[in-house]
Each structure stands twice: as structure tokens, then as C-alpha cells.
Amino acid sequence: MRCVKRIVTQFFVVLVFSLTPLVSFAQDTNQDVNVDELFSESQDIISESHSENKTAEADLTESFTRGPSLQFSGSFSATGGLGIGYTQWPDLQEPLKYYDGSAGAKASTTLVMRAQPSSALSIYGDVSTSLDTTSTNPQYTWIPFTIGSLYFDYFGITNLSIRAGQFETVWGHGRVFTQSNLMSGSASAISLRLSMPLVLQGLSMFILVNKDYFTGGPTISEYAYAGIVDHVIGPLRITGAARYQKKEGLGTLLSFQGTLLGVDIFT
């Protein structure tokens, strides 16, 4: 019985303390206060908090979709080997007569730079150097750094992306058959690419400049011009491409690729 009274007493005390702020609020409130104004103020507070949440969500989205404005990375690889044996069947009288051995190593390193000044512009570049002591003309020192790629991508125009600089372009669908790659020498050229992904299933146009194109000074007529377009009809992908350079002449490509019973078919 005492336990029940104690519980009732504690509940009454808690109830009194919880009602005290309401009572004091009723005593301090003027009777002429408009109830609608109270509700309008609360709505304003809610809407303000929603706007703050939206701002926070926008900031979080931007922080996850945009990485650091400048990044550096790199890679290093090295292999080595030792080989010993006989160049001919050994002579029992002279066991070391045809004995031979060799050792060598290869190493390479690549440094990569990525920059994103804005959401519409990104820049990429990489340089590399190597060491090879196994070739016919072995190199025992690192060769000077050479530029592998250096280009920028711009996405600020609707339905159009622009890439310009030094980069490699590979055309063709076959994993073994590579004769369809009309851009095999693009890695050493300065290229401008305009890509329109919504034209059929992708249209790209190129202008390439390479010192090997010119007979004298560089002229626009000796630039290389190329274009490629893809179109998908059901399981069949159709690709048409062309490339023209004054010295090389005109090269064209028409390919069909599909899958039949899990096997890639390409012509």
C-alpha cells in the first residue's frame, strides 16, 4: 500500500512540474493575442528550417559529386629476371663451352595530374619514364619524362562535350581484329574532339594535327579530319567512320557487331 502511495505521489509531483510551464505561459500571455499569428509564426519557423535543410542537402550533393580541385597520383612497376643455360648441347669434354647466362630488368613509372576547376571543366595529364636493360640496346639510365596525355574536357554546352589536347583514340570493336582502328597514330597528335551523344547513339568529329602530316609549314589543308557515328538496331550495332588526311588519303569504316548465343560476331 505504501508503494502504491509513493508511485501516486511521484506521478502527481511530475505532473505538477510538467504543467507549471503551461500555467506560467497562460499567466504571461495577453488575452488580446491573435491565435492565427501564433500559428503563422510557427509556419514561418518550419519553412525556414526546411530552407536550411535544402541548403544543407545541396551542399552535401555538391561535396559528393565534386572531388578535390587538384589531385596527383602515380604508379611504379618493375620486373627482373635471370636466365642460365646452354646455347647448344653441352660438350662433355668442355662443360662450360656452350654455357651462357643473362640478367636484366625493366622498370617504369607514371605521374598523373587531375584538376577540376569547375563542374563543367576537367583537366588530365600524365608523364612517364622507363628503364630497360633487356633490349638489344640496353638502357642503364632512366629516359627523360615524356608526355603520355595532356587534355581538357568541357561539358558546359548542352548535348555537346569538347576534348582538346594530346590523347589516344581507338576505333574498332574486334578484340583481335584491329584493322578498323583508323586512329592508330592519334596518341602523338594534337586532337580536337566534338562529341554529341544524343545524335543517333553517338556522333564524334575530330581534327588532328601532327608534324608528320606537313610537307612544309603547317597548313589547315594538311590537318587530318575524321568522324564516327554509332547506331543500335535491336541486338545489332552499326558503326560508320571516315578519316581524311591529304598525304594519307581517305580511309573509311563500316562495321556490324552483335551477339549470337553468347558469341560476339563482328564484320
Secondary structure as UniProt FT lines:
FT   HELIX           2..28
FT   TURN            31..32
FT   HELIX           35..65
FT   STRAND          70..86
FT   TURN            95..96
FT   STRAND          99..118
FT   TURN            119..120
FT   STRAND          121..132
FT   STRAND          146..157
FT   TURN            158..159
FT   STRAND          160..166
FT   TURN            179..180
FT   TURN            182..185
FT   HELIX           186..188
FT   STRAND          190..196
FT   TURN            197..198
FT   TURN            200..201
FT   STRAND          203..209
FT   HELIX           211..213
FT   HELIX           220..222
FT   STRAND          224..233
FT   TURN            234..235
FT   STRAND          236..245
FT   TURN            246..248
FT   STRAND          249..260
FT   TURN            261..262
FT   STRAND          263..266
//
